[in-house]
Amino acid sequence: MDPLRNPFAPGAGSRPPELAGRDTILDAARISCGRALHGRSARSIMLLGLRGTGKTVLLNEIGKIAKAEGLLVSKVESPERESLARLLYPEMRKIMRTLSGVEAAKQIASRGLKGLRSFASIFKIDIAGVEIGVEPEAEPGFADSGDLQYDLPDLFEVIGEAAQAAGKGWILLIDEVQYLSEADLSALIVAIHRMAQEGLPVLLVGAGLPQVARLAGEAKSYAERLFLYPGVGALDPSSAMQAVQKPIVEEEASIDEAALSSIVDRTRGYPFFLQEWASTAWNNADGPEITVGDVDQSYTETLASLDAGFFRVRIDRLTKAEVQFVKTMSVLGDGPYAMADIAKAMGRSPTSLGPTRANIISKGMIYSTDHGYLNFTVPLFAEYMRRQG
């Protein structure tokens, strides 16, 4: 069929044509935005899920909802080895400048901008290679302690007050939350806690791997009550079928029922895999119906594409010793995997493998599912490793 009319979007963070099975999460976000704007208690959200489950897509969708509701939207991705102060400074400055253009919020936002310069100077943040100096008239003691856990809540508070005066709100979207340091995550939680206590219209929606809930709880014990933690996993069979079938029908084509079931069953409902295989089947089909033969023929091509891209980029980040560790995991079957079993299979003690385990976790390849147990952060990764021999 015509590849120009192919409705599927198997890219990183690309919105699928049919966002099936995520209504509960989007409704919760819509309610939080509405409550925040009306000065009512509103829960921030942490989206938790494996790679390729659509967390980034949901973040973008929540951003659209928030904008439509009247909130100012900031979105950042937490890269490895980048400080939260540097990550948030440009966004906070942009929001404060926007609010300073509203007469009712001008005075508050102006105070915030001056404090932000002190913040940038203390944390040695530069713009275009030029380090920012302290503003002479900046308010002493405001966002200038050099401790993010004290300074970030001050800045969030002034943004919240300015937004409230302007009849607006602010939502901060952070992708890859697991890469934040413990100190930075703690400061972020403290800042959001302050917003909840003060009833200010500031929300955080983060997205990250499943360990984020544990990391947040370890950073601040009250984090479990501060956030909603919806899981973003595989789609249930009905939603998975809808995600594939509806876009095809909307392009005035069809898919055989057995072909549809084959895609849903063999991808186990994981959104990225659904998009990849459905896209390949569309391109290979003569049409106007995608048949079982088309789907079977496309399977090898889809698998080769996933192996060369989605899976390969993960394994390329690992050292030889780390590759051996994850290969041993895959040989043991499908997870979760007991650390004791991995160590036994490698002829090593669990203690001696501790640094290797920690490095692989820090690279976002595996995570701790429970005390003494690990699993892959990438769906079906064990199968990929077994295919490599």
C-alpha positions in Angstrom: 0.0 0.0 0.0 1.0 3.6 -0.5 3.8 4.3 2.1 2.9 8.0 2.0 -0.5 7.1 3.6 1.1 4.8 6.2 -0.6 6.1 9.4 1.9 4.5 11.9 4.6 6.3 13.7 7.3 4.0 15.1 9.7 6.8 16.1 11.1 7.8 19.5 8.4 9.9 21.2 6.3 10.1 18.0 2.6 10.3 18.7 0.8 7.2 17.5 -2.3 7.8 15.3 -4.5 6.3 17.9 -3.5 6.9 21.5 -5.4 3.9 22.8 -5.6 2.7 26.4 -4.3 5.8 28.1 -7.5 7.7 28.9 -7.3 7.1 32.7 -3.8 8.8 32.8 -4.9 11.7 30.6 -8.1 12.3 32.6 -6.1 12.4 35.8 -3.7 15.0 34.3 -6.7 17.0 33.1 -8.2 17.0 36.6 -5.0 18.0 38.2 -4.5 20.9 35.8 -8.1 22.1 36.4 -7.9 21.8 40.2 -4.5 23.7 40.3 -6.0 26.6 38.3 -9.0 26.8 40.6 -6.7 26.9 43.7 -7.6 23.4 44.9 -5.3 20.7 46.0 -3.8 19.0 42.9 -1.6 15.9 42.7 1.5 16.0 40.6 2.2 12.8 38.5 5.1 10.4 37.9 4.7 8.2 34.8 6.5 4.9 35.3 7.3 2.4 32.6 9.8 0.5 30.5 11.4 1.8 27.3 9.1 2.0 24.3 5.8 2.1 26.3 4.9 5.7 25.3 5.8 7.8 28.4 7.3 10.6 26.3 4.2 10.6 24.1 2.0 10.9 27.2 4.2 13.8 28.5 3.6 15.7 25.2 -0.1 15.0 25.3 -0.3 16.2 28.9 1.5 19.3 27.8 -1.2 20.0 25.2 -3.9 19.4 27.8 -2.3 21.8 30.2 -1.8 24.5 27.6 -5.5 24.2 26.6 -6.5 24.5 30.3 -4.5 27.7 30.7 -1.2 26.6 32.2 2.2 27.7 31.0 4.2 24.6 30.0 7.9 23.8 30.3 9.4 20.5 29.1 12.9 19.3 29.7 14.7 15.9 29.4 17.1 15.0 32.2 20.3 14.0 30.6 23.0 12.0 32.4 25.5 14.0 34.4 23.6 17.3 34.0 22.6 19.3 37.1 18.9 20.2 37.7 19.9 23.8 38.3 21.3 24.1 34.8 18.4 22.2 33.3 15.7 24.3 34.9 17.3 27.8 34.7 16.3 28.6 31.1 12.7 27.4 31.6 12.2 29.3 34.9 13.6 32.4 33.2 11.3 32.0 30.2 8.2 31.5 32.5 9.1 34.5 34.7 9.6 36.8 31.6 6.3 35.7 30.2 4.5 36.4 33.6 6.3 39.8 33.9 4.4 40.9 30.8 1.1 40.6 32.7 0.4 43.7 34.8 -1.1 41.9 37.8 2.0 39.6 38.0 4.7 42.1 36.9 6.0 43.0 40.4 6.2 39.4 41.6 7.9 38.2 38.4 10.4 41.0 38.5 11.4 40.0 42.0 11.7 36.4 40.7 14.0 37.4 37.8 16.3 39.2 40.1 16.5 36.2 42.4 17.1 34.0 39.4 20.2 35.9 38.5 21.6 35.3 42.0 20.6 31.6 41.6 22.5 31.4 38.3 25.6 33.1 39.8 25.7 30.8 42.8 25.3 27.7 40.7 27.7 29.0 38.0 25.2 28.8 35.2 26.3 30.5 32.0 24.5 31.6 28.9 26.3 31.4 25.6 29.5 30.8 27.5 29.3 33.9 29.7 28.8 33.2 33.4 26.1 35.3 35.0 27.1 37.7 37.8 25.0 38.6 40.8 22.4 41.3 40.2 23.3 44.3 42.5 19.7 44.9 43.6 18.9 41.2 44.1 17.1 40.4 47.4 19.7 39.0 49.9 18.8 35.6 51.1 16.4 34.8 48.2 17.5 31.8 46.1 21.2 32.4 46.9 22.2 29.9 49.5 23.8 27.5 47.0 21.7 24.6 48.3 19.2 23.6 45.7 16.9 22.1 48.4 16.4 25.7 49.7 16.8 27.8 46.6 14.5 25.8 44.2 11.4 26.0 46.4 11.9 29.8 46.7 12.0 30.2 42.9 9.0 27.8 42.4 7.1 29.8 45.0 7.6 33.1 43.3 6.6 31.5 39.9 3.5 30.1 41.6 2.6 33.4 43.1 3.1 35.3 39.8 1.1 32.7 37.9 -1.7 32.9 40.4 -1.8 36.7 40.2 -2.0 36.3 36.4 -4.8 33.8 36.5 -2.4 31.2 35.1 -0.6 28.1 36.3 2.7 26.4 35.5 3.3 22.7 34.7 6.8 21.3 34.5 7.3 18.2 32.4 10.5 16.2 33.0 11.5 13.2 31.0 14.0 10.5 32.1 13.6 11.4 35.8 15.8 8.4 36.8 18.9 10.3 35.6 18.5 13.0 38.2 21.0 12.8 41.1 19.5 11.9 44.5 20.2 15.5 45.8 18.5 17.1 42.7 15.5 14.7 42.9 15.1 15.6 46.6 15.2 19.3 45.9 12.6 18.9 43.2 10.3 17.0 45.6 10.7 19.6 48.3 9.8 22.4 45.8 6.6 20.6 44.7 5.8 19.8 48.3 6.0 23.6 49.0 3.6 24.3 46.1 1.1 21.8 47.5 1.3 23.3 51.0 0.9 26.8 49.7 -1.9 25.9 47.2 0.0 27.4 44.3 -0.8 26.5 40.7 2.4 24.6 40.0 2.5 21.0 38.9 5.2 18.5 38.0 4.6 15.6 35.6 7.7 13.4 35.4 8.4 10.3 33.4 10.9 7.6 34.0 11.8 4.0 34.5 10.0 1.9 37.2 12.7 2.6 39.8 11.7 6.2 40.0 9.0 5.5 42.6 11.6 3.9 44.9 14.1 6.7 44.2 11.5 9.4 45.1 10.5 7.6 48.3 14.2 7.3 49.3 14.8 11.0 48.6 11.7 12.1 50.6 9.4 9.8 52.5 6.4 11.9 51.8 6.9 11.6 48.0 4.5 8.6 47.9 1.7 10.8 49.0 2.7 13.8 46.9 2.5 12.1 43.5 0.2 9.8 41.5 2.3 7.0 40.1 0.4 5.5 37.1 2.1 2.6 35.3 2.6 3.0 31.6 2.9 -0.6 30.4 1.8 -2.9 27.6 -1.7 -2.2 26.2 -4.5 -4.7 27.1 -5.5 -6.8 24.0 -8.6 -4.6 23.2 -6.6 -1.3 23.3 -3.7 -2.9 21.3 -6.2 -4.0 18.6 -7.7 -0.5 18.5 -4.3 1.1 18.2 -3.6 -1.0 15.1 -7.0 -1.4 13.5 -8.5 2.1 13.8 -5.7 4.0 11.9 -5.9 1.4 9.1 -9.7 1.8 8.8 -9.4 5.6 8.8 -7.2 5.2 5.7 -10.0 3.3 4.0 -8.1 0.0 4.3 -8.6 -3.1 6.5 -6.7 -5.8 8.4 -7.6 -9.5 8.6 -8.7 -10.5 12.1 -6.1 -13.2 12.3 -3.4 -10.8 11.2 -4.4 -8.3 13.8 -4.4 -11.0 16.5 -0.9 -12.1 15.4 0.5 -8.6 15.8 -1.1 -8.1 19.2 0.0 -11.5 20.5 3.6 -11.5 19.3 4.3 -7.9 20.4 2.6 -8.5 23.8 0.9 -5.2 23.4 4.0 -3.0 23.7 3.2 0.3 21.9 6.5 0.8 20.1 6.6 -2.8 18.8 2.9 -2.5 17.6 3.8 0.7 15.6 6.9 -0.9 14.1 5.3 -4.1 12.9 2.0 -2.5 11.8 4.0 0.1 9.8 6.1 -2.6 8.1 3.0 -4.7 7.3 1.3 -1.7 5.7 4.3 -1.0 3.5 4.5 -4.6 2.4 0.8 -5.3 1.8 -0.7 -5.0 -1.7 -3.9 -3.9 -0.1 -6.6 -2.9 0.4 -6.5 -5.5 3.2 -3.5 -6.5 5.3 -3.5 -10.3 5.4 -1.9 -12.9 7.7 0.6 -13.5 4.9 1.6 -9.8 4.9 2.0 -9.8 8.7 4.1 -13.0 8.7 6.2 -11.7 5.8 6.9 -8.5 7.7 7.8 -10.2 11.0 11.5 -11.0 10.0 11.9 -7.4 8.6 10.4 -5.9 11.7 12.6 -8.0 14.0 15.8 -7.1 12.0 14.8 -3.4 12.3 14.3 -3.6 16.0 17.5 -5.6 16.5 19.6 -3.1 14.5 18.0 0.0 16.2 15.9 -0.2 19.3 17.8 -3.0 20.9 21.3 -2.5 19.5 21.7 1.1 20.8 21.1 -0.2 24.3 23.7 -2.9 24.2 26.3 -0.6 22.5 26.5 1.4 25.7 27.8 -1.5 27.8 31.3 -2.7 28.4 32.3 -6.3 27.7 31.8 -7.2 31.4 28.4 -5.6 31.4 27.4 -7.4 28.2 28.3 -10.7 29.8 26.2 -9.8 32.9 23.0 -9.1 30.8 23.7 -12.1 28.5 23.7 -14.3 31.6 20.4 -12.8 32.7 18.8 -13.6 29.3 20.1 -17.2 29.4 18.2 -17.7 32.7 14.9 -17.1 30.8 12.6 -14.2 31.3 12.8 -12.0 34.4 12.7 -10.9 37.1 16.1 -12.4 37.9 17.5 -13.2 41.3 20.9 -11.6 41.8 22.0 -14.9 43.5 21.1 -16.9 40.3 23.0 -14.5 38.1 26.1 -14.7 40.2 25.9 -18.5 40.4 25.6 -18.7 36.6 28.7 -16.5 36.2 30.7 -18.3 38.8 31.0 -15.1 40.9 29.9 -13.9 44.2 27.0 -11.4 44.3 29.3 -8.9 46.1 31.9 -9.0 43.5 29.3 -8.2 40.8 28.0 -5.2 42.7 29.9 -2.5 40.8 28.9 -4.1 37.4 25.3 -4.2 38.5 25.3 -0.6 39.6 26.9 0.6 36.4 24.3 -1.2 34.2 21.5 0.3 36.4 23.0 3.8 36.0 23.0 3.3 32.2 19.2 2.6 32.4 19.5 -1.0 31.1 18.3 -2.9 34.1 16.4 -2.0 37.3 15.8 -3.4 40.7 12.3 -4.9 40.9 12.6 -6.0 44.5 15.3 -6.6 47.0 17.8 -9.0 45.3 15.9 -9.1 42.0 16.6 -7.4 38.6 14.9 -7.0 35.3 15.5 -5.4 31.9 14.1 -1.8 31.3 13.6 -2.7 27.7 10.6 -5.0 26.9 11.5 -8.3 25.2 15.2 -7.6 25.6 16.0 -11.1 26.9 14.7 -12.5 23.6 16.9 -10.2 21.7 20.0 -11.3 23.7 19.1 -14.9 23.1 18.8 -14.3 19.3 22.4 -13.0 19.4 23.6 -16.4 20.5 
